[in-house]
Amino acid sequence: MDVLITGITGGLGRALAARLAGARITGTCRRAEVTLEGARVVAAELGSVDWAPLVQGQDVVFHLAAYVHRKPAGLDEEAAVFELNAGSTARLAQACRQSGAILVFASTVAVLEGAEPRGRRAGTAYGQSKLAAEAAIRREGEAGLRFAIVRFPLLYGPYGRGNMEKMLQAIASRRYWPIGPSGCPKSCLAFDDAARALIACATDPAALGQTYVAAPPVAPTLGEIHRAAYAALGRRLPPAVPGALAVALALAAEAVLALLGHRARLREQVETLIAPAAYDGGELASAVGFRPEVSLHEGLRGLADWLRSRREAGKR
């Protein structure tokens, strides 16, 4: 099988490439000097890449590359988010339709945030841009594109740059204190399981033309995540700060920083952390039989080991 993976050097891209061992893999990333065993890696800027020659001859295209993990600082950056996430995806979908390749798109549950009764509109520029990307793919689907869309919750694992990785790094450096309520549900998925979900959708005809959420049957709670994270690092879990107190402290800290001429989003970060974020992956399970295999404890231990090895390599 000939496969193109955009964003191959990210955590999900590496996990996917590892599970596709034996396939002829081409991957894209932003830097030409990056190498990855078992894949041909080419440099490609999302905003300017010509997809047609990259897609030609591919059986499946896994589109993972995106503008993510950074909040736009202004209108110009927000426009860039839409160009990179929606505009580039629309061009890729057209190229896939013209070449006959199956397109499997890694989307996000952020498209469900702030849903409105008429014409769902996500609550962040990132979510809105991914929702627009989904719409562009479906339009090409009406013209013959074979596709599947997989919406992911919080993903984590080696080479990740998201909130779970940041939390473990902060715990390791003693810059993190758990915040309640501990019973708040938080869907999350290890990169290896996310890769399995993408492959299932690429290889099962029942998934074509569909949009799914990939999530564990039961979302772990914030307290369970904290316990697993501290255990993975060999640290003792301290008592959690109540959510209301954490919000008040964040507001006070923002006020002090404002007096010093600094802007911060501490309250927003705290409120995001303690807000429920559970998603139902039942439809994907029913359609293609996908079930997560990596437990929370196993996934966080693997992530902690990888972070530890990176720190030790840096010291040498």
C-alpha positions in Angstrom: 0.0 0.0 0.0 1.2 3.5 -0.9 0.5 6.0 1.9 1.0 9.7 2.4 1.1 11.0 6.0 1.0 14.8 6.4 2.7 15.9 9.7 4.5 12.6 9.9 7.1 13.8 12.5 4.5 14.7 15.2 3.5 12.2 17.9 0.5 10.9 16.0 2.3 10.8 12.7 5.2 8.7 14.1 2.7 6.3 15.8 0.8 5.9 12.6 4.0 5.3 10.5 5.1 2.7 13.0 1.8 0.8 12.7 2.0 1.0 8.9 5.4 -0.8 8.7 5.6 -2.6 5.4 3.7 0.1 3.5 5.5 2.5 1.2 5.2 5.7 3.2 5.8 9.2 2.2 5.5 11.9 4.9 5.5 15.6 5.0 6.9 18.0 7.6 8.0 21.6 7.7 11.8 20.9 7.7 13.6 19.0 4.9 16.4 17.8 7.1 14.1 15.6 9.3 14.5 11.8 8.7 12.3 9.0 9.9 13.1 5.3 9.5 10.9 3.5 7.1 9.5 6.7 5.4 10.5 9.2 2.7 10.1 12.6 4.3 9.7 15.7 2.2 9.4 19.3 3.3 6.0 20.9 2.8 4.5 24.2 4.1 0.8 23.8 4.5 0.1 27.3 3.2 1.9 26.8 -0.1 2.3 23.1 -0.8 1.2 21.7 -4.2 -0.6 18.5 -3.2 -1.1 17.0 -6.6 2.3 15.5 -7.1 2.4 14.2 -3.5 -1.0 12.6 -3.7 -0.5 11.0 -7.2 -0.2 7.3 -6.9 -1.1 7.1 -3.2 -3.8 4.7 -2.0 -4.5 6.5 1.2 -3.7 10.0 2.5 -3.7 10.5 6.3 -4.0 14.3 6.9 -2.7 15.1 10.3 -0.7 18.3 9.8 -2.4 21.4 11.3 -1.9 24.7 13.1 -2.4 23.6 16.7 -1.3 24.2 20.3 -1.0 27.9 19.8 -3.7 30.5 20.3 -3.8 33.2 17.5 -2.4 36.5 18.9 -4.5 38.6 16.5 -6.6 38.7 13.4 -3.6 38.0 11.1 -2.7 34.9 13.0 -6.4 33.8 13.1 -6.5 34.2 9.3 -3.4 32.0 9.1 -5.1 29.3 11.2 -8.0 29.1 8.7 -5.6 29.1 5.7 -3.5 26.3 7.1 -6.2 24.2 8.6 -9.2 24.8 6.3 -7.7 26.2 3.0 -4.9 23.6 2.7 -7.3 20.8 3.6 -9.7 21.9 0.9 -6.9 21.8 -1.7 -5.7 18.4 -0.4 -9.3 17.0 -0.6 -9.6 18.1 -4.2 -6.2 16.5 -5.1 -7.3 13.3 -3.5 -10.6 13.2 -5.4 -8.8 13.8 -8.7 -6.2 11.1 -8.0 -8.6 8.6 -6.5 -6.8 8.4 -3.1 -8.8 7.8 0.1 -8.5 10.8 2.5 -8.6 10.1 6.2 -8.7 13.4 8.2 -7.6 13.8 11.8 -10.1 16.3 13.2 -10.9 17.3 16.7 -13.7 17.3 19.3 -13.1 21.1 19.4 -15.5 21.4 16.5 -18.3 20.5 19.0 -17.5 23.3 21.4 -19.9 26.2 21.6 -22.4 24.4 19.3 -25.3 26.6 18.2 -28.7 25.3 17.2 -28.3 26.7 13.7 -25.1 25.8 11.8 -22.8 24.6 14.5 -20.0 27.0 15.1 -17.0 25.9 17.3 -15.9 28.1 20.1 -12.2 28.6 19.1 -10.4 29.6 15.9 -8.8 26.2 15.9 -12.2 24.4 16.2 -13.8 26.7 13.7 -11.0 26.1 11.2 -11.2 22.3 11.6 -15.0 22.4 11.2 -14.5 24.4 8.0 -12.0 21.7 6.9 -14.5 19.0 7.5 -17.1 20.9 5.4 -14.6 21.2 2.5 -14.0 17.5 2.6 -17.7 16.6 2.5 -18.1 18.9 -0.5 -15.5 17.0 -2.3 -17.2 13.8 -1.1 -20.3 14.8 -2.9 -18.2 15.0 -6.1 -16.7 11.5 -5.6 -14.0 11.8 -2.9 -13.7 8.7 -0.7 -13.0 10.0 2.8 -13.4 9.4 6.6 -13.2 12.0 9.3 -12.1 11.1 12.8 -12.5 13.6 15.6 -10.1 13.1 18.5 -10.1 14.3 22.1 -6.9 15.1 24.0 -4.1 12.9 22.5 -0.9 12.2 24.2 2.3 10.2 23.9 6.0 10.5 22.8 6.7 13.5 20.6 3.5 15.1 21.7 3.3 18.8 22.4 -0.2 19.0 24.0 -1.6 19.5 27.5 -0.8 16.0 28.8 2.9 16.4 27.9 3.0 19.9 29.4 1.4 18.6 32.6 3.9 15.8 33.0 6.8 18.1 32.4 5.4 20.6 35.0 5.0 17.8 37.5 8.5 16.5 36.9 9.9 20.0 37.5 7.6 20.6 40.5 5.7 23.4 38.8 2.3 21.8 38.9 -0.4 21.3 41.6 -3.5 19.3 40.9 -6.8 21.1 40.7 -10.3 19.7 41.4 -13.0 18.6 41.0 -11.4 15.1 40.8 -14.5 13.5 39.4 -14.6 15.7 36.3 -14.5 13.4 33.2 -11.8 13.9 30.6 -11.7 11.8 27.4 -8.2 11.2 26.2 -6.4 8.8 23.9 -2.9 7.5 23.5 -1.3 8.2 20.1 -1.0 4.5 19.4 -4.7 4.0 19.8 -5.4 7.1 17.7 -3.3 5.6 14.9 -5.3 2.3 15.1 -8.5 4.3 14.7 -7.2 6.1 11.6 -6.1 2.8 10.0 -9.4 1.1 10.8 -11.3 4.0 9.0 -8.9 3.7 6.0 -9.3 0.0 5.6 -13.0 -0.6 6.5 -15.4 0.4 3.7 -18.1 0.9 6.4 -16.2 4.0 7.5 -16.1 5.8 4.1 -18.1 9.0 4.0 -18.6 9.0 7.7 -17.5 11.2 10.6 -16.7 9.6 14.0 -15.4 10.4 17.4 -12.6 8.2 18.7 -12.7 7.9 22.4 -12.5 5.3 25.2 -15.8 3.8 26.3 -15.5 5.4 29.7 -13.7 8.7 30.1 -11.2 8.8 32.9 -11.7 11.5 35.6 -9.4 14.4 36.2 -8.5 12.7 39.5 -7.6 9.5 37.8 -5.4 11.3 35.3 -3.6 13.1 38.1 -3.1 9.8 40.0 -1.7 8.1 36.9 0.5 11.0 36.0 2.1 11.3 39.4 2.5 7.6 39.6 4.2 7.5 36.2 6.8 10.0 37.5 7.2 8.2 40.8 5.8 11.2 42.7 3.3 11.4 45.6 0.0 12.9 44.6 -0.7 16.0 46.8 -4.3 17.0 47.7 -6.1 18.9 44.9 -6.9 22.6 45.1 -10.7 23.1 44.9 -11.7 24.4 41.5 -13.4 27.6 42.8 -10.3 28.5 44.8 -8.1 27.9 41.8 -10.2 30.2 39.6 -10.0 32.9 42.3 -6.2 32.5 42.6 -5.9 32.7 38.8 -7.9 35.9 38.7 -5.7 37.5 41.4 -2.6 36.5 39.6 -3.9 38.0 36.4 -4.6 41.3 38.1 -1.1 41.4 39.5 0.4 40.6 36.1 -1.7 43.2 34.5 -0.3 45.8 36.9 3.2 44.8 35.7 2.2 45.1 32.1 1.7 41.4 31.3 -1.3 39.7 29.9 -2.1 36.1 31.0 -4.9 33.6 30.4 -4.7 31.9 33.8 -8.4 31.9 34.5 -9.2 30.5 31.1 -6.6 27.7 31.5 -8.0 26.8 34.9 -11.6 26.8 33.8 -10.6 24.6 30.8 -8.8 22.2 33.0 -11.8 21.7 35.4 -14.5 21.6 32.7 -16.0 18.2 31.8 -14.8 17.0 28.4 -16.3 13.5 27.8 -17.0 12.2 24.4 -18.8 9.2 23.0 -16.9 6.9 20.7 -19.6 4.3 20.4 -20.4 4.9 16.8 -16.9 4.2 15.7 -16.7 1.1 17.8 -19.9 -0.2 16.3 -18.9 0.6 12.7 -15.3 -0.7 12.6 -14.8 -2.5 16.0 -12.3 0.1 17.3 -11.6 -0.2 21.0 -8.6 1.5 22.7 -6.0 -0.9 23.9 -3.6 1.4 25.8 -4.7 2.0 29.4 -4.2 5.4 31.0 -1.5 4.1 33.4 0.3 2.3 30.5 0.1 5.4 28.2 1.3 7.8 30.9 4.2 5.5 32.0 5.3 5.4 28.4 5.1 9.1 28.0 7.0 9.6 31.3 9.7 7.3 30.2 10.1 9.1 26.9 10.3 12.5 28.6 12.8 11.1 31.1 15.0 9.8 28.2 14.8 13.2 26.5 16.0 15.0 29.7 18.8 12.6 30.2 19.9 12.9 26.6 19.9 16.7 27.0 22.2 16.5 30.0 24.7 14.5 28.1 
